[in-house]
Amino acid sequence: MSEANLVALADRVMEMVGDRAETAVTVTHRRLGLTRFANSFIHQNVVDEHTEVALVVSAGGRTAAATTYGGEDAALSALAERALEAASFRPVEPDWPGLAPPAPLAGPDDLHYDPATAAAGPEQR
């Protein structure tokens, strides 16, 4: 998933929350591969690829978090509503300092990303 798509997911969630709460959105895309061998032959190869959208909202000093693995509008809207509803049940935190300011995106270089490893198929693994 491209960086632009990740940013677009975060922007959509922030728009869905709107001005109802202070918002922090983290979007993470992961691709994990595993190849198992038996008698020097590949007998199992699996790849798990998913995108996680994590949301923290703070409304009137009440803070809550929610997460989804769905990227379609219905899942993102449900995420926003769940977090806002959960926050409404929380007690006010008078010492809450607020959410951190926006930060730059972490790119592959920040994550020790190796393109050759990421592109490796079962035979290379």
C-alpha positions in Angstrom: 0.0 0.0 0.0 1.4 3.4 -1.0 2.2 6.2 1.4 -0.5 8.3 -0.3 -3.1 5.6 0.4 -2.1 5.4 4.1 -2.4 9.1 4.4 -5.7 9.1 2.6 -7.1 6.5 5.1 -5.9 8.7 8.1 -7.5 11.8 6.5 -10.8 10.0 5.9 -11.0 9.0 9.6 -10.1 12.5 10.8 -12.9 13.9 8.5 -15.4 11.4 10.0 -14.6 12.5 13.5 -14.6 16.1 12.4 -14.6 18.7 15.2 -16.3 16.4 17.7 -13.0 15.5 19.3 -9.2 15.9 19.3 -8.0 13.1 17.1 -4.9 11.0 16.5 -4.9 8.4 13.7 -2.2 5.8 13.1 -2.3 3.7 10.0 0.1 0.8 9.7 0.5 -1.6 6.8 2.3 -4.9 7.3 3.3 -7.8 5.1 4.7 -10.8 6.8 5.8 -14.0 4.9 6.7 -17.4 6.2 8.0 -20.4 4.2 8.4 -23.8 5.7 10.5 -26.6 4.3 10.4 -30.4 4.7 13.0 -32.6 3.1 14.5 -29.6 1.5 11.3 -28.7 -0.4 8.8 -25.9 0.3 5.7 -27.5 1.8 4.0 -24.3 3.1 4.2 -20.7 2.1 1.9 -18.1 3.7 1.8 -14.3 3.4 -0.3 -12.1 5.8 -0.8 -8.6 4.6 -3.1 -6.2 6.4 -3.6 -2.6 7.2 -4.5 -1.5 10.7 -6.2 1.9 11.5 -5.9 3.0 15.2 -7.8 6.0 16.4 -7.5 7.9 19.7 -10.1 10.6 20.4 -10.3 13.1 23.3 -13.6 14.9 23.6 -14.1 17.2 26.6 -11.3 15.6 28.6 -12.7 12.1 27.9 -10.3 9.9 26.0 -10.8 6.5 24.2 -9.2 4.4 21.5 -10.4 1.9 18.9 -8.9 -0.1 16.1 -10.0 -1.7 12.8 -8.5 -3.6 10.0 -11.1 -2.5 7.5 -10.3 0.3 5.1 -13.7 0.9 3.5 -15.9 3.8 4.6 -18.3 1.7 6.6 -15.5 0.3 8.7 -13.9 3.6 9.2 -17.1 5.3 10.1 -17.9 2.6 12.6 -14.4 3.0 14.1 -15.0 6.7 14.6 -18.4 6.2 16.2 -17.1 3.4 18.5 -14.3 5.6 19.7 -16.5 8.6 20.3 -19.1 6.5 22.1 -16.5 4.9 24.3 -15.1 8.3 25.2 -18.5 9.5 26.2 -18.5 6.8 29.0 -15.1 7.7 30.3 -14.6 10.0 33.3 -13.1 13.5 32.6 -9.3 13.4 33.0 -8.5 16.9 34.4 -4.8 16.5 34.0 -5.0 15.2 30.4 -2.3 17.2 28.5 -3.9 16.6 25.1 -2.7 14.6 22.1 0.8 15.0 20.6 1.1 17.4 17.7 1.3 16.0 14.2 4.5 14.2 13.3 6.1 13.2 10.1 5.4 9.8 8.6 7.8 7.0 9.4 9.1 5.7 6.1 10.8 2.5 5.2 14.2 3.9 6.1 13.0 4.5 9.7 11.9 0.9 10.0 15.0 -0.9 8.9 13.2 -1.9 5.7 15.1 -4.0 3.2 13.5 -4.0 -0.3 15.2 -7.3 -1.3 13.8 -9.1 1.7 10.4 -7.6 1.2 10.4 -8.8 -2.5 11.8 -12.3 -1.7 9.5 -15.1 -2.8 9.4 -18.6 -1.3 12.3 -19.8 -3.4 14.6 -17.0 -2.1 13.5 -17.4 1.5 
